[in-house]
């Protein structure tokens, strides 16, 4: 029992120690996690995935998880991956009202649930991670302008993925600008970013809160004066400018 006693410290413990498990990660449409049933170590466990109360996917524990062997008997098929009907990016878009990133993350954890079929048990998601690129796409979605950015793409790539997805996956590494009002080179030099860090993501998460300019011709303080100071409901001043203030 030593391994199982250890696991109750590291992971949630269900039904007096019978079920153990966790919801781990969401990347695109792939949701992963694990479940172990004490006393039925070789049984496949059926799982149902819900989003907002609607059934969006199902899965079975059928994968070995070597990373859990410090806690569980080795070689047991406790891992699962479910293909769900809505992507992580769609969930971000659906649950986000306004611009509170932490509230959006909490809403995803609340809205996306996995239950062990035949029970009322729900896998805990306290450390549930939404895919990095999905999160970055959500952050950048309103700053990557389709018409402007699409001109940089080969014809065969246009419309295959969203402009924001292309930007966070490959575009920024090629130095492409997401819109006319954000200069990657200027911003990288301004803050001394490493070449491995997406400059637009850095701007949204950190630079904007420090009133760093996204472009040499975009004066943040002047713009705030023009629109009356604070910009409630917008992630950054650049979001406000693109969505509201372009005509000022």
N, C-alpha and C positions, 0 to 999 in steps of 0.2 A: 504493500500500500504506500510505500515511501514516495513513489512518483506521483500518485494521485493526490497525496497530501500536499505535495509541492505545487501541483497545478492549481489548487484552490487559491493559492496566494497570487499566482501570476495571471490567472484567467478566471472568468466568472464560473461559478459552481451552481449547477441546476439540480433541483429535485433531490435534495439530501445526498448529493454526490453521485447520482446515477448518470446524469448527462453533463458533459463539459463541452464548451465550444466557444467560437468567436467569429464575428463577421469582420473580415480583415481589410478588403480592398475592392475598389471599383475603378475599372479602367475601361473607357468606352462602354460596351454593352456586357462586359465580363465582370461578374461579381464573385469574389472568392472568399473562402473561409474554411472552417473545420468544425466537426462535431465528433465526439467520442462518447460511447455509451458503455459505462462500466457494467459488466455482467453480460454484455452481448458484444464483445470486442470485435467479432468478425461479421456482424450484421451490417448490411447497407442501410443507411438512414436516409429517408426521403424528406426533402425540404421544399417548402413553398415560399416564393419571394413575392412580396406585396409592395406596391407603391401607392400611397394614399388610399389604402384599403382595397386596391384592385390587384388581382393576381397577374403578375407580369413575367413570371418565370418559375421553373422547377429545377431541382438538382438532386443528385445522389452522391453520397460520400463514396468515392472510388479512387482516390489518389493518396499515395503515401506522402507523409509530410516529415522528412528527416529533421526539419528545424524544431519539431516538437518532441523528439526522442529523449530529451532530458526530462520530460514530464510524463510521456505516455509509453506504453510498450512498443518496441521497435517493429516496423514493418506493417503496422495496421493502416488500413485505407480509411483515413479520417477526413481527408481534404475533399473539397468540392469546388467546382466552378460552374456558375449558372449563367446562361445567356439570357439576358433580360430584354424586355420589349422597349425599354427607353434607356438612352445613354446617360452617362454621368453629366455630360454637358446639358442635355435636355432637362435633367433634374435640377441642375443649378439654375437654369433659366426659369423653370416652373416654380421653384420655391422662393426665388429671390424677389422680394418686393422692396424697392429702394436699393441701397448700396452697402448694407451692413454684411460684410463677408462672414463674420463669426456667426451672425444670426442665420445666414444661409446655410453654413455648414451644420449648425445644430438642427435646422429644419430638414436637411437631407437625412441626418441620422434618425430623426423622428419619423420621416415619411417612408423611408425605405427600410423594410423589416423582413427578416427571414424567420420562419417558424418551422419547428420540427413537426412533420405531418402526424396527425393523430394525437397531438398534445396542444396545450396552449402556450408552450414555451417559445420564447423569442430570443434569438441570439443577441448577445450584448454587442453594442457598437461604440463603446466609449473611446476606443482608439481607431475607429473606422477611418480609413484614408481614401479620399477621392483621388483618382489618378492625377498625377502632376500636370500632364498636358491638358487634361480636361479642365482642370482648375485654371491653368494659364489661358486657355482658350476663352473661358468665361470672363476672365479679367480683361482680356484684350478685345473682346468681340465688337465693342462699339468704337474702337479706335483704329481698326483695320478697315479702311474704306474699300469696298469691292471695286468700284470703278477705277480708282487710283492704283490700288495694289494689283489688280488684275492685269494691268498693262505690262507688269514685270514678268508675268508668267507665260510659258509656252502655251500656244493655243490648246494643245491636247490636255493640259492640266487645268484649264479654266472650267470651273463648275464641277470638278470631280470631288473636291473637298471644299469646305468653307474657306474663305480668305483668311479668317482668324486661325483656323487649324493649320493651314499651310504655313502661316507666319510663325507660329510657335514651334512647329516641327522642323522647318528648314529655312524659311525665309529670313529670319533674323540672323542666322549663322552666315548668310551670304551678304549681310549688310543692307538688306532691303528696308526701305522706309515704309511703315504701315499706312501713313497718310501724309499729306503735305506739311502738317504742323508738328511732326515729330522727326527729329534728325538723330538717328542712332549714333552716328559718329560723334556729333556734337555732345550728346548726352553722355556717352561712354567716357569721353575725355573730361567732361565736367566733373563727374563723380569718381573717375579712376576705376571703372569697372573692369573686372577680369573678362577675357574674351569668351569665357564659358558661361557668362550670365546674360540672360535675355534683358536688353536695356529697357524695353517697354514694360515688362513685368516689374522690373525694379522701380521704374517711375510710378506705376500704379500703386505698388505696395509701400514704397518708401519715399521716393523723390517728391511726389506731389504734396505729401504732408509737410515737407520741408520747403515748399514753395520753390522748388528747383524748376527752371524753365525747360520745356521739352524741345525748344527750338531757339536759335539765337534771335529770331525776330518775334518771339512770343514773350512779352513782358507780363509776368504773372501779376505783379503789384498794380500795374496800369490796368490790366484786365479786371481785377477785382474792384478797383475804383469805378470802372465803367459800369459794372453790373451790380454794384451796391454791397461789396464785401463778401460775406460768406455765401457758399453755394450748397445749401442743404439738399440732400437727395441725389448728389452726383459724386461719383468716386473721385474725380479729379477736376481741376479747372479745364483741362483739355476736353474731358467728356462734356462739360457744360458748353464750351465753345463750339464743338462739333454739332451738338444736338440743339442748341438754343441760340448761341451768340454769334454765329457766323455772319449774321446780317447786321451786327452792330457796327 
